[in-house]
């Protein structure tokens, strides 16, 4: 009888394969690489690794994150640390989806994600580190669409779940993820008897679930 490989070994193989793919976005339905907003603006989505991300786009990524999230971070136990955030964006395993309005190439949103093991080091996960949308494109369905793209990428590379972190005091965003089906992950501080300003959420990936 053939022995099954340990779960951790299988998980590491999946993470390795995903991280060595030159363009994960190219592996999903190409209809997902564009989006029509509620205001009839077509948005095109492109993929970049951290090494391939142009410096001007990296600067914009940092600025949008600060504009959207600095106040939330300042309410947390760790505060706002722009140098730490830049380090995250420059990490070798960081991956980005960059969104531009087709009509004028204006940058309107981005996602920073990674392929990694969950905090229990058991399951391969697609971890959404940041998803940020400029104010004029918020509440138009772009964020929901980007979360679907992440789900489909995770599905393609046989990830076990999509994970993310959200501050408790950011109720609007918590509600958004709840509507998408995200729940408290087993690795979340609230599940481990710890107090924190954030919750780790996750959505199990199933082949029949198109979110």
ABEGO torsion letter per residue (X at the ends): XBBBBBAAAAAAAAAAAAAABABAAAABBAAAABBBBAAGBBBBBBBBBAAABBAAAAAAAAAAAAAAAAAAAAABAAEBBAAAAAAAAABAABBBBBBBBAAAGBBABBBBBBBBBBAAGABBBBBBABBBBBAAABGAGAAAAAAAAAAAAAAAAGBABBBBBBBAABAAAAAAAAAAGBBBBAABAAAAGBBBABBBBBBBBBAABAX
